[in-house]
């Protein structure tokens, strides 16, 4: 299985990065590394993980967590 990179951006919520990681683990993704950057009220989370269906993971994050953007980075 390949390692996928996900870039998630959000505003305001202090627990957004942890909610993203929790959702990914609940969906069966294996998270290898997460880098969380906070600037003001904005968050950026870069996650390296193995997900069986990366595009579905992107859609689930968009639908279940209030984020500004989610990208599957190749």
C-alpha positions in Angstrom: 0.0 0.0 0.0 1.3 3.5 -0.8 1.6 6.4 1.6 -0.8 9.2 0.7 -0.4 12.8 1.8 -3.4 14.9 2.8 -3.3 18.7 3.3 -6.1 20.0 5.5 -6.8 23.6 6.3 -9.2 25.0 8.8 -10.1 28.0 10.9 -10.9 28.6 14.5 -11.5 25.2 16.1 -8.8 24.2 18.5 -9.6 20.5 18.2 -9.8 20.4 14.4 -6.4 18.7 13.8 -7.2 16.0 16.4 -10.7 15.5 15.0 -9.1 14.9 11.5 -6.7 12.3 12.9 -9.4 10.6 14.9 -11.7 10.4 11.8 -8.9 9.0 9.7 -8.1 6.3 12.3 -11.8 5.4 12.7 -11.9 4.9 8.9 -9.0 2.5 9.0 -6.2 4.7 7.8 -2.8 4.2 9.3 -1.3 7.6 10.1 2.5 7.7 9.9 3.2 11.3 10.4 1.1 14.5 11.1 2.5 18.0 11.0 0.3 20.6 12.6 0.9 24.3 11.9 -1.1 27.1 13.5 -1.0 30.7 12.4 -3.5 33.0 14.2 -6.8 31.2 13.9 -5.8 29.2 10.9 -4.7 25.6 11.0 -2.8 23.6 8.4 -2.4 19.8 8.9 -0.2 17.7 6.7 -0.9 14.0 7.2 1.0 11.1 5.7 -1.1 8.0 5.9 -2.1 4.8 4.2 -5.7 4.9 3.2 -7.4 2.3 1.1 -9.5 4.9 -0.7 -7.8 8.3 -0.5 -10.5 10.2 -2.4 -13.2 8.8 -0.1 -11.1 9.9 2.9 -11.0 13.5 1.5 -14.8 13.5 1.0 -15.4 12.1 4.6 -13.2 14.8 6.1 -15.0 17.5 4.1 -18.4 16.2 5.1 -17.8 15.4 8.7 -15.4 18.1 9.9 -15.7 21.9 9.3 -12.6 22.6 7.3 -11.6 25.3 4.7 -10.1 22.8 2.3 -8.8 19.2 2.0 -6.4 18.1 -0.7 -5.0 14.7 -1.6 -1.4 15.7 -2.4 0.6 13.4 -4.7 
